[in-house]
Amino acid sequence: MKKTQIVLLASIVMISIISCKQKTAEVLPRDAFSQNPEGIILKSSPDVKSSMVTVIPFGEKITLTESSDKVKSASAEDKTIWYKTQWNGKSGWVQDTSVGTAGSVTEQLKVSFAEQKGNLSADFVKAFESSSLLLADTYIYPGGEMVPAKMFFLSGGAAVLNSKIFTENYSNTFFYYEFMNEGKLLKIKFVDSKLNFNEYADIENSSKSVFKIDKNDRSIIYHINNSGFFFFNWGFHKE
């Protein structure tokens, strides 16, 4: 009788273990988002020493289709999990730490904000910190004469441009925004003290896409046509 009970108990334990493994097993394919402001590197194989295929810009949605075994990195103690994915017609592998959920994009924007807070206007800081920071719209410049760029419009009037327009490397730059005239105009206000607004205003002064420049307000109002606008000759369209 005791032997039967022991066998039964052992069976229950084994079923529980198998069940737990099944519950925790990762389900692929699944969607993910690149979460590094400078972009994430797509590698030719799941190895830190493998060649670079391309760089996937910040905030890009990708599909993870396959997971590698844990691969040793440069440090013997470190191990990295890689995911196979495809972007812009190119296939390769990305590290698990470089991708996240849609929420990880806004979380990274908060990190960038904290790093740059000291350079941003007090009114903008107050509005940013009191907002729920939901992602309202995304506009992209897909690339061409210049490298790709992306502009995120958040609730509360905060716009974040991920680009090389104002910096040598990809980074997040903060602005205040407002859609006007039933969505036919877009007001972009410079809130970063590191940016010389007068210099950029002079550049945009001859642009046909500009409706109005207000140097006192540090703002530029752009025409929106066909769900897009030109920002320093970068043609952005709604994603």
C-alpha positions in Angstrom: 0.0 0.0 0.0 2.8 2.3 1.0 4.7 1.5 -2.3 1.6 2.4 -4.3 1.3 5.7 -2.5 5.0 6.5 -3.1 4.6 5.8 -6.8 1.5 7.9 -7.0 3.2 10.8 -5.2 6.3 10.6 -7.5 4.0 10.7 -10.5 2.3 13.8 -9.2 5.6 15.5 -8.6 6.9 14.7 -12.1 3.6 16.0 -13.7 3.9 19.2 -11.7 7.5 19.7 -12.8 6.7 19.1 -16.5 3.7 21.4 -16.2 5.8 24.2 -14.7 8.3 23.9 -17.4 5.6 24.2 -20.0 4.1 27.2 -18.4 7.5 29.0 -18.2 8.6 28.0 -21.7 9.0 31.0 -24.0 6.5 31.2 -26.9 8.0 32.2 -30.3 7.5 33.9 -32.6 6.6 37.0 -30.6 6.8 40.8 -31.2 9.4 43.0 -29.6 10.8 46.5 -29.9 14.4 47.8 -30.1 15.1 49.7 -26.9 18.5 51.3 -27.3 18.5 55.0 -28.3 21.5 54.4 -30.5 19.9 51.4 -32.2 20.6 47.7 -31.8 23.1 45.7 -33.7 21.8 42.9 -35.9 24.6 40.2 -36.0 25.1 37.5 -38.6 25.1 34.7 -36.0 24.4 34.4 -32.2 27.9 35.4 -31.2 29.3 38.7 -30.1 32.3 38.2 -32.4 30.2 37.7 -35.5 29.9 40.3 -38.2 27.4 43.1 -38.1 24.6 42.9 -40.6 22.9 46.3 -39.9 21.7 48.5 -37.1 18.0 48.4 -36.2 16.8 51.9 -35.1 15.3 52.7 -31.7 11.7 51.9 -31.3 11.4 49.5 -34.3 9.0 46.7 -34.0 10.5 43.3 -34.9 9.4 39.7 -34.7 11.6 37.3 -32.7 11.3 33.9 -34.4 14.0 31.7 -32.8 16.0 31.6 -29.6 19.6 30.4 -29.4 21.2 28.4 -26.6 23.1 30.5 -24.2 26.3 31.7 -25.8 29.4 32.8 -23.9 30.4 36.4 -24.4 33.9 37.9 -24.1 33.7 37.3 -20.3 33.6 33.6 -19.3 31.1 34.4 -16.6 28.7 36.2 -18.9 26.1 34.4 -21.0 23.9 36.0 -23.6 20.6 34.8 -25.1 20.1 35.7 -28.7 17.0 35.9 -30.9 16.8 35.5 -34.6 14.8 38.2 -36.4 14.5 40.1 -39.6 14.4 43.8 -40.3 14.3 45.8 -43.6 14.9 42.6 -45.6 17.9 41.5 -43.6 18.1 38.5 -41.2 20.3 38.1 -38.2 20.5 37.8 -34.4 20.0 40.3 -31.6 20.8 40.1 -27.9 17.9 39.7 -25.5 19.0 42.8 -23.5 18.5 45.0 -26.5 14.8 44.3 -27.1 11.7 44.7 -25.0 8.0 45.3 -25.1 6.2 48.4 -26.4 6.4 49.7 -22.8 10.2 49.5 -22.8 10.3 52.2 -25.5 8.5 54.8 -23.3 10.6 53.6 -20.3 13.8 54.4 -22.3 12.4 57.8 -23.2 12.1 58.4 -19.5 15.7 57.4 -19.0 16.8 59.8 -21.7 14.7 62.6 -20.1 16.3 62.0 -16.8 19.8 62.3 -18.4 18.9 65.6 -20.2 16.6 67.1 -17.6 19.1 69.8 -16.6 19.1 71.2 -20.2 15.3 71.3 -20.6 13.0 74.2 -19.8 11.3 74.3 -16.5 7.8 74.3 -18.1 8.6 71.3 -20.2 10.1 69.4 -17.3 6.9 70.0 -15.2 4.6 69.0 -18.1 6.7 65.8 -18.8 6.8 64.7 -15.2 3.1 65.2 -14.7 2.0 63.4 -17.9 1.1 59.7 -18.2 3.4 59.6 -21.3 1.3 57.4 -23.5 2.6 57.1 -27.1 0.1 59.0 -29.3 1.7 58.9 -32.7 5.0 58.0 -34.4 6.3 59.6 -37.5 9.3 58.3 -39.4 11.9 59.4 -42.0 12.8 56.1 -43.6 16.2 57.2 -44.9 17.5 58.2 -48.3 19.9 61.1 -48.6 20.3 61.0 -44.8 20.1 58.2 -42.2 16.6 57.2 -40.9 15.0 59.1 -38.0 11.9 58.7 -35.9 9.7 61.2 -34.0 7.6 60.0 -31.1 4.6 62.1 -30.0 3.6 61.5 -26.4 0.6 62.5 -24.4 1.1 65.8 -22.6 2.8 67.6 -25.5 6.2 66.0 -25.4 7.9 65.0 -28.7 11.1 63.0 -28.9 13.2 62.9 -32.0 15.5 59.9 -32.3 18.1 60.9 -35.0 21.5 62.2 -35.9 20.1 65.6 -36.9 21.5 67.4 -33.8 24.2 64.9 -32.6 26.9 62.8 -34.2 25.4 59.6 -33.0 21.8 58.5 -32.6 20.2 60.1 -29.6 16.9 61.3 -28.2 16.1 65.1 -28.5 13.1 66.6 -26.7 10.6 69.1 -27.9 7.2 70.5 -27.1 4.6 69.9 -29.8 1.0 70.9 -30.7 -1.1 69.9 -33.7 -3.1 73.0 -34.8 -5.8 74.0 -37.3 -7.5 70.6 -37.3 -4.2 68.7 -37.8 -3.1 70.8 -40.8 -0.3 72.5 -38.8 2.4 71.2 -36.4 4.1 73.4 -33.9 7.5 72.3 -32.7 9.0 74.2 -29.8 12.7 73.9 -28.9 13.0 73.3 -25.1 16.6 72.1 -25.0 19.0 74.9 -24.1 21.9 73.1 -25.8 20.3 73.8 -29.2 20.9 77.2 -30.8 17.4 77.9 -31.9 18.3 81.0 -33.9 20.7 79.0 -36.0 18.2 76.4 -36.8 15.4 78.9 -37.4 17.7 80.6 -40.0 18.1 77.2 -41.7 14.4 76.6 -41.8 13.5 80.2 -42.8 13.6 79.4 -46.5 11.7 76.1 -46.3 8.4 75.9 -48.1 7.1 73.5 -45.4 7.4 76.2 -42.7 4.3 78.2 -41.9 5.7 80.5 -39.2 8.8 81.0 -37.1 8.6 82.6 -33.7 12.1 83.3 -32.3 10.7 84.7 -29.0 8.8 81.5 -28.4 11.6 79.3 -29.9 9.0 77.6 -32.1 8.5 76.6 -35.7 5.1 75.8 -37.2 5.1 73.3 -40.1 2.5 72.5 -42.7 1.2 68.9 -42.6 0.5 67.4 -46.1 -0.6 63.8 -46.8 -0.1 62.8 -43.2 3.5 64.0 -43.2 5.8 67.0 -42.7 9.3 68.2 -43.5 11.6 68.9 -40.6 15.0 70.3 -41.7 14.3 68.7 -45.1 13.7 65.3 -43.5 10.4 64.1 -44.8 8.5 62.5 -41.9 5.3 60.5 -42.5 3.0 58.8 -40.1 3.9 55.2 -39.3 
